[in-house]
Amino acid sequence: MTADRGTPVQRERATARARTSTLEQRPPRLWAVVGATGTGKSELSLDLAQRLAESGRAAEIVNADAMQVYRGMDIGTAKVPERERRGVPHHLFDVLPPREEATVAWYQAEARAAIRRIHARDADAILVGGSGLYVSSVLFDFQFPPRDDALRAELEAAAERDGVDALLERLRALDAQTAAAVDARNPRRVVRALEVALLGGDAQVTLPTEPRLWQGDETGGTRILGVQVDRTTLVQRLDRRVEQMWSAGLLDEVRALIPEGIGDGPTASRAIGYAQALGHLDGRLTQVEAIEETRVLTRRYARRQVSWFKRYAEVEWLNPGEMPA
């Protein structure tokens, strides 16, 4: 004879109690929500934080989008407005002015420190974003090339005075392989490569061949959730997003950011959408050309994101709106 397990409502309450008990027993966890732009990562991260809270575990979100770290860059980065964050604490959003450079090494230290603070509050941390190198720098044991701000300033002055070709010659003498691979049309990359070579470091930063998940301090482990959308649907979403960016006032946003230094920012000025808006405002592109270039680059970027995250063996792939077990 089968034992009476109670009504559906009683069974649901028992399951919720069991889940809450499990959450209370385990140490805080690191979650990562990854995938291409336009797949619904932000929505999933908020849904996950809400479900965890309902089960008795607080959760906080850490940004892993290279452009959402910048203040004022909201429309073109699809940043979730504060009023729509459902009361979930968000970290590493709006922390830099557009004129400053954001580096992966800087981000890694800041993100891991934020995660440790969240875990110290006995809350789960949810890392969310599609910047592959930023995500990987937190999840895996990345080592970054050395830096020397004084040396870089000296090399930047030399590039202005003598030209990039002179720096390339110096780089070839130190590291011919890097000199052949570096983008010679990008003075910033040449300067950085030469800086690293002069400091005796390796200019290449890639996903380790056998990546080892970073677990932080004593935590409840790391789970990586990937959001995937079929190619046709994703292209439609991305094209629609680009149109919405421009209709929502991207040009006005960029105009307001020019006094904040976006045109001179080594990172922010190259952001997809923002670079094209700047090109339109200074007369290099018509609005039609700027929008079309933004579409093309957004699709290309999404393809690179898909390829990057497919390399993660630990990903649990979900469809938009789907929640992990």
C-alpha positions as CSV (number, residue, x, y, z in Angstrom):
1,M,0.0,0.0,0.0
2,T,1.4,3.4,-1.0
3,A,1.8,5.8,1.8
4,D,-0.2,9.1,1.7
5,R,2.2,11.8,0.6
6,G,-0.3,14.6,1.2
7,T,-2.0,17.1,-1.1
8,P,-0.1,18.7,-4.0
9,V,0.2,21.9,-1.9
10,Q,1.7,20.0,1.0
11,R,4.1,18.2,-1.2
12,E,5.2,21.5,-2.8
13,R,5.7,23.0,0.7
14,A,7.8,20.0,1.7
15,T,9.9,20.3,-1.4
16,A,10.5,24.0,-0.7
17,R,11.4,23.3,2.9
18,A,13.9,20.7,1.8
19,R,15.4,23.0,-0.8
20,T,15.7,25.8,1.8
21,S,17.4,23.4,4.3
22,T,19.9,22.4,1.6
23,L,20.7,26.0,0.7
24,E,21.2,26.8,4.4
25,Q,23.6,23.9,4.8
26,R,25.9,24.6,1.8
27,P,28.5,27.4,1.7
28,P,27.8,30.3,-0.7
29,R,28.2,29.5,-4.4
30,L,29.5,31.3,-7.5
31,W,27.1,31.2,-10.5
32,A,28.1,32.4,-13.9
33,V,25.4,33.3,-16.5
34,V,27.1,33.5,-20.0
35,G,26.2,33.6,-23.6
36,A,26.0,35.8,-26.6
37,T,24.6,39.3,-26.5
38,G,20.8,39.4,-26.8
39,T,20.1,36.0,-25.4
40,G,18.5,37.1,-22.1
41,K,21.4,36.7,-19.6
42,S,20.3,39.7,-17.5
43,E,16.8,38.3,-17.2
44,L,18.0,34.9,-16.2
45,S,20.4,36.3,-13.6
46,L,17.5,38.3,-12.0
47,D,15.2,35.3,-12.1
48,L,17.9,33.1,-10.5
49,A,18.6,35.7,-7.8
50,Q,14.9,35.9,-7.0
51,R,14.5,32.1,-6.9
52,L,17.5,31.7,-4.6
53,A,16.0,34.5,-2.3
54,E,12.7,32.7,-2.1
55,S,14.5,29.5,-1.1
56,G,16.4,31.2,1.7
57,R,19.7,32.2,0.0
58,A,20.5,35.8,-0.7
59,A,22.2,36.5,-4.0
60,E,24.0,39.5,-5.6
61,I,24.9,40.1,-9.2
62,V,28.4,41.0,-10.5
63,N,28.8,42.5,-13.9
64,A,31.0,40.8,-16.5
65,D,30.3,43.1,-19.4
66,A,33.3,45.1,-20.4
67,M,31.3,48.2,-21.4
68,Q,28.7,48.2,-18.6
69,V,31.5,49.2,-16.2
70,Y,31.2,52.7,-17.7
71,R,29.0,55.4,-16.2
72,G,26.5,56.8,-18.7
73,M,26.8,54.0,-21.2
74,D,23.4,52.6,-20.7
75,I,21.4,52.4,-24.0
76,G,24.1,51.0,-26.2
77,T,25.1,48.3,-23.6
78,A,21.5,47.3,-22.7
79,K,22.3,47.9,-19.1
80,V,19.4,47.0,-16.7
81,P,18.1,50.2,-15.2
82,E,18.2,50.4,-11.4
83,R,14.4,50.5,-11.2
84,E,14.3,47.1,-12.9
85,R,16.8,45.3,-10.8
86,R,14.2,43.9,-8.4
87,G,16.1,45.0,-5.3
88,V,19.0,42.7,-6.1
89,P,22.4,44.3,-5.3
90,H,24.5,44.9,-8.4
91,H,28.3,45.3,-8.5
92,L,30.8,46.6,-11.0
93,F,28.3,48.6,-13.0
94,D,28.9,52.3,-13.6
95,V,32.3,52.3,-11.8
96,L,34.5,54.1,-14.4
97,P,34.2,57.3,-16.4
98,P,34.3,56.7,-20.2
99,R,37.7,58.3,-20.6
100,E,39.5,55.7,-18.4
101,E,40.9,52.4,-19.7
102,A,39.4,49.2,-18.4
103,T,41.7,46.2,-18.5
104,V,41.1,42.5,-17.9
105,A,43.7,42.4,-15.2
106,W,42.0,45.3,-13.3
107,Y,38.6,43.7,-13.8
108,Q,39.8,40.3,-12.5
109,A,41.0,41.8,-9.2
110,E,37.9,43.9,-8.8
111,A,35.4,41.1,-9.6
112,R,37.0,38.5,-7.4
113,A,37.2,41.0,-4.5
114,A,33.4,41.7,-5.0
115,I,32.6,37.9,-5.1
116,R,34.6,37.4,-1.9
117,R,32.7,40.2,-0.1
118,I,29.4,38.7,-1.3
119,H,30.3,35.2,0.0
120,A,31.4,36.8,3.3
121,R,27.8,38.0,3.6
122,D,26.8,34.3,3.2
123,A,25.1,35.2,-0.2
124,D,25.6,33.6,-3.6
125,A,27.4,35.6,-6.3
126,I,26.0,35.6,-9.8
127,L,28.5,36.7,-12.4
128,V,26.7,37.8,-15.6
129,G,27.9,39.0,-18.9
130,G,29.1,38.1,-22.3
131,S,32.7,39.5,-22.4
132,G,34.5,36.2,-22.8
133,L,37.9,37.3,-21.5
134,Y,36.3,39.1,-18.5
135,V,34.2,36.0,-17.5
136,S,37.2,33.7,-18.0
137,S,39.5,35.8,-16.0
138,V,37.2,35.3,-13.0
139,L,36.3,31.7,-13.5
140,F,39.7,30.3,-14.4
141,D,43.3,30.7,-13.1
142,F,44.4,33.4,-15.6
143,Q,47.8,35.1,-15.3
144,F,48.2,38.5,-17.0
145,P,51.2,40.2,-18.6
146,P,53.1,42.7,-16.4
147,R,52.4,46.4,-16.5
148,D,54.4,49.6,-15.9
149,D,52.5,52.8,-16.3
150,A,55.7,54.9,-16.6
151,L,57.2,52.7,-19.3
152,R,53.9,52.8,-21.2
153,A,53.8,56.6,-21.1
154,E,57.3,56.7,-22.4
155,L,56.4,54.3,-25.3
156,E,53.3,56.3,-26.1
157,A,55.4,59.5,-26.4
158,A,57.8,57.6,-28.6
159,A,55.0,56.5,-30.9
160,E,53.8,60.1,-31.2
161,R,57.3,61.3,-31.9
162,D,58.8,58.5,-34.1
163,G,55.8,56.6,-35.4
164,V,54.4,53.1,-34.8
165,D,56.8,51.5,-37.3
166,A,59.8,52.4,-35.1
167,L,58.2,50.7,-32.1
168,L,57.4,47.6,-34.3
169,E,61.1,47.3,-35.2
170,R,62.0,47.3,-31.5
171,L,59.3,44.7,-30.8
172,R,60.6,42.5,-33.6
173,A,64.0,42.5,-32.1
174,L,62.5,41.3,-28.8
175,D,59.6,39.1,-29.8
176,A,59.3,38.4,-33.6
177,Q,56.2,36.2,-33.1
178,T,54.3,38.8,-31.2
179,A,55.4,41.5,-33.7
180,A,54.0,39.4,-36.5
181,A,50.7,38.9,-34.8
182,V,50.0,42.3,-33.3
183,D,47.6,44.7,-35.1
184,A,50.2,47.2,-36.6
185,R,47.4,49.6,-37.4
186,N,46.5,49.9,-33.7
187,P,49.2,52.0,-31.9
188,R,47.7,51.1,-28.5
189,R,48.2,47.4,-29.1
190,V,51.8,47.9,-30.4
191,V,52.7,50.0,-27.4
192,R,51.2,47.4,-25.0
193,A,53.0,44.5,-26.7
194,L,56.3,46.3,-26.6
195,E,55.8,47.3,-22.9
196,V,55.2,43.6,-22.1
197,A,58.2,42.5,-24.1
198,L,60.5,45.0,-22.4
199,L,59.2,43.8,-19.0
200,G,60.1,40.2,-20.0
201,G,56.5,39.0,-20.1
202,D,54.3,37.1,-22.5
203,A,51.9,39.4,-24.4
204,Q,49.5,36.5,-25.2
205,V,46.5,36.0,-22.8
206,T,44.3,33.1,-23.8
207,L,42.0,30.6,-22.2
208,P,44.2,28.0,-20.6
209,T,44.5,24.6,-22.4
210,E,43.2,22.8,-19.3
211,P,41.3,25.5,-17.4
212,R,40.8,25.0,-13.7
213,L,37.7,26.6,-12.2
214,W,38.4,29.3,-9.6
215,Q,36.4,28.4,-6.5
216,G,37.2,31.6,-4.5
217,D,37.6,30.8,-0.8
218,E,35.7,27.9,0.8
219,T,32.5,28.1,-1.3
220,G,29.7,25.9,-2.4
221,G,31.3,25.4,-5.8
222,T,30.8,27.1,-9.2
223,R,28.0,26.5,-11.7
224,I,28.1,28.0,-15.2
225,L,24.8,28.6,-17.0
226,G,24.8,29.3,-20.7
227,V,21.8,30.9,-22.5
228,Q,21.5,29.8,-26.1
229,V,19.3,30.9,-29.0
230,D,19.2,29.4,-32.5
231,R,21.1,31.5,-35.1
232,T,18.1,32.8,-37.0
233,T,16.3,34.0,-33.9
234,L,19.4,35.5,-32.5
235,V,20.1,37.6,-35.6
236,Q,16.5,38.8,-35.6
237,R,16.9,39.8,-31.9
238,L,20.2,41.6,-32.5
239,D,18.9,43.6,-35.5
240,R,15.9,44.6,-33.4
241,R,18.1,45.6,-30.5
242,V,20.2,47.8,-32.7
243,E,17.1,49.6,-34.1
244,Q,15.8,50.0,-30.5
245,M,19.2,51.5,-29.4
246,W,19.0,54.2,-32.0
247,S,15.3,54.9,-31.5
248,A,15.8,55.0,-27.7
249,G,18.3,57.9,-28.0
250,L,21.8,56.4,-28.4
251,L,22.9,59.6,-30.3
252,D,21.8,61.8,-27.4
253,E,23.5,59.5,-24.9
254,V,26.8,59.7,-26.9
255,R,26.5,63.5,-27.2
256,A,26.2,63.7,-23.4
257,L,29.2,61.5,-23.0
258,I,31.6,63.5,-25.2
259,P,32.3,66.0,-22.3
260,E,33.0,62.9,-20.2
261,G,35.8,61.9,-22.5
262,I,34.2,59.0,-24.5
263,G,35.9,60.2,-27.7
264,D,39.3,59.8,-26.0
265,G,38.6,56.7,-24.0
266,P,40.9,53.9,-25.2
267,T,38.2,51.3,-24.4
268,A,34.8,53.0,-24.4
269,S,35.4,54.8,-27.7
270,R,35.6,51.5,-29.5
271,A,32.4,50.0,-28.1
272,I,30.1,48.7,-30.8
273,G,27.3,51.2,-31.4
274,Y,29.2,54.0,-29.6
275,A,32.0,54.1,-32.1
276,Q,29.5,54.3,-34.9
277,A,27.5,57.0,-33.2
278,L,30.7,59.0,-32.7
279,G,31.4,58.4,-36.4
280,H,28.0,59.8,-37.4
281,L,28.3,62.8,-35.0
282,D,31.7,63.8,-36.5
283,G,30.5,63.4,-40.1
284,R,32.4,60.2,-41.0
285,L,29.2,58.1,-41.3
286,T,25.7,58.8,-42.3
287,Q,23.1,57.5,-39.8
288,V,22.1,54.7,-42.2
289,E,25.8,53.7,-42.5
290,A,26.3,53.9,-38.7
291,I,23.3,51.7,-38.0
292,E,24.2,49.1,-40.6
293,E,27.8,48.9,-39.4
294,T,26.5,48.5,-35.8
295,R,24.3,45.6,-37.0
296,V,27.2,43.9,-38.8
297,L,29.6,44.2,-35.9
298,T,27.0,43.1,-33.4
299,R,26.3,39.9,-35.3
300,R,30.1,39.2,-35.7
301,Y,30.6,39.8,-32.0
302,A,27.8,37.4,-31.1
303,R,29.4,34.7,-33.2
304,R,32.7,35.2,-31.4
305,Q,30.9,35.0,-28.0
306,V,29.1,31.7,-29.0
307,S,32.5,30.2,-30.1
308,W,34.2,31.4,-26.9
309,F,31.6,30.0,-24.4
310,K,31.3,26.7,-26.3
311,R,34.8,25.9,-25.2
312,Y,33.6,25.8,-21.5
313,A,33.1,22.1,-20.7
314,E,31.2,23.0,-17.5
315,V,28.4,25.0,-19.1
316,E,24.8,23.9,-18.5
317,W,23.0,25.2,-21.6
318,L,19.5,26.7,-21.2
319,N,16.9,28.3,-23.5
320,P,15.7,31.8,-22.8
321,G,13.3,31.7,-19.8
322,E,14.5,28.3,-18.7
323,M,15.8,27.9,-15.1
324,P,18.5,25.4,-14.0
325,A,17.4,22.3,-11.9
